[in-house]
């Protein structure tokens, strides 16, 4: 038995999904505009839909795999950005290369979405 009401749980999920979605969209937008200048701004509608999906997925209570793919995709993007920033600061603090930024961020996004969508929900014993 939980002491939290269902509305509070959904609100918490919406807040978590929106926070991770906004962080990953911000990181991707920075990478795209840094790589492609103003042409990176053409991705803004797609990133806006990604962030809006963070509010829609927990409210509609879609399949658990969709929610998990969204969370892991966003977390993978943010984690890839952090790892890449640390690596670039250690390897070349004076001249960071932005040419590897976008592929690394997209790889983190795709690995997270793939992990969330393809792995089973729970392990079955027996």
C-alpha positions as CSV (number, residue, x, y, z in Angstrom):
1,X,0.0,0.0,0.0
2,X,1.3,3.4,-1.0
3,X,0.8,6.6,0.9
4,X,1.0,8.6,-2.4
5,X,-2.2,9.3,-4.3
6,X,-2.3,8.2,-8.0
7,X,-2.5,11.8,-9.1
8,X,0.6,12.6,-7.2
9,X,2.4,9.7,-8.8
10,X,1.4,10.8,-12.3
11,X,2.4,14.3,-11.5
12,X,5.8,13.1,-10.3
13,X,6.3,11.1,-13.5
14,X,5.3,14.0,-15.7
15,X,7.9,16.2,-13.8
16,X,10.6,13.6,-14.2
17,X,9.8,13.0,-17.9
18,X,9.7,16.7,-18.6
19,X,13.0,17.4,-16.8
20,X,14.9,14.7,-18.6
21,X,13.2,15.5,-21.9
22,X,14.1,19.2,-21.6
23,X,17.7,18.4,-20.6
24,X,18.2,16.1,-23.6
25,X,16.5,18.5,-26.0
26,X,18.7,21.3,-24.7
27,X,21.9,19.2,-25.1
28,X,20.8,18.1,-28.6
29,X,20.0,21.6,-29.6
30,X,23.3,22.9,-28.4
31,X,25.1,20.2,-30.4
32,X,23.1,20.7,-33.6
33,X,23.5,24.5,-33.6
34,X,27.2,24.2,-32.8
35,X,27.7,21.8,-35.6
36,X,25.3,23.1,-38.3
37,X,24.9,26.8,-37.2
38,X,21.4,28.1,-38.0
39,X,20.4,24.9,-39.8
40,X,20.4,23.1,-36.5
41,X,17.4,25.3,-35.5
42,X,15.3,23.3,-38.1
43,X,15.3,20.5,-35.5
44,X,13.4,22.6,-33.0
45,X,10.0,21.2,-33.9
46,X,11.2,17.7,-33.5
47,X,12.8,18.5,-30.1
48,X,9.6,20.3,-29.1
49,X,7.6,17.2,-29.9
50,X,10.1,15.2,-27.8
51,X,9.6,17.4,-24.8
52,X,5.8,17.4,-25.2
53,X,6.0,13.6,-25.4
54,X,7.4,13.7,-21.8
55,X,4.1,15.1,-20.6
56,X,1.9,12.9,-22.7
57,X,3.4,9.5,-22.1
58,X,2.8,9.3,-18.3
59,X,-0.7,11.0,-18.5
60,X,-2.0,8.6,-21.1
61,X,-0.4,5.6,-19.3
62,X,0.8,4.0,-22.5
63,X,2.8,0.8,-22.6
64,X,5.6,0.7,-20.0
65,X,8.2,0.1,-22.8
66,X,7.4,3.4,-24.4
67,X,7.9,5.3,-21.1
68,X,11.1,3.3,-20.4
69,X,12.4,4.0,-23.9
70,X,11.7,7.8,-23.4
71,X,13.5,7.9,-20.0
72,X,16.5,5.8,-21.1
73,X,16.8,7.7,-24.4
74,X,16.8,11.1,-22.6
75,X,19.2,9.8,-19.9
76,X,21.5,8.3,-22.6
77,X,21.7,11.6,-24.4
78,X,22.5,13.5,-21.2
79,X,25.0,10.9,-20.2
80,X,26.7,10.9,-23.6
81,X,27.0,14.7,-23.3
82,X,28.6,14.5,-19.9
83,X,31.0,11.8,-20.9
84,X,31.9,13.6,-24.1
85,X,32.5,16.9,-22.2
86,X,34.7,15.2,-19.7
87,X,36.7,13.4,-22.4
88,X,37.1,16.6,-24.4
89,X,38.2,18.5,-21.3
90,X,40.8,15.9,-20.5
91,X,42.1,15.3,-24.0
92,X,42.0,18.8,-25.5
93,X,41.1,21.6,-23.1
94,X,42.1,24.3,-25.5
95,X,40.4,23.3,-28.8
96,X,37.4,21.0,-28.2
97,X,36.3,19.3,-31.4
98,X,32.6,19.7,-32.1
99,X,32.6,17.4,-35.0
100,X,32.1,14.4,-32.8
101,X,29.4,16.0,-30.6
102,X,26.3,15.3,-32.7
103,X,27.0,11.6,-33.5
104,X,27.9,10.9,-29.9
105,X,24.7,12.5,-28.6
106,X,22.6,10.7,-31.2
107,X,24.3,7.4,-30.4
108,X,23.4,7.9,-26.7
109,X,19.8,8.7,-27.6
110,X,19.5,5.6,-29.9
111,X,21.1,3.3,-27.4
112,X,18.8,4.5,-24.6
113,X,15.7,4.1,-26.8
114,X,16.8,0.7,-28.0
115,X,17.5,-0.5,-24.4
116,X,14.1,0.7,-23.2
117,X,12.1,-0.7,-26.0
118,X,13.9,-4.0,-26.6
119,X,14.7,-5.3,-23.1
120,X,12.0,-7.3,-21.3
121,X,10.1,-5.6,-18.6
122,X,11.0,-8.0,-15.8
123,X,13.1,-11.1,-15.6
124,X,11.2,-14.4,-15.4
125,X,12.5,-17.1,-13.1
126,X,11.7,-20.7,-13.4
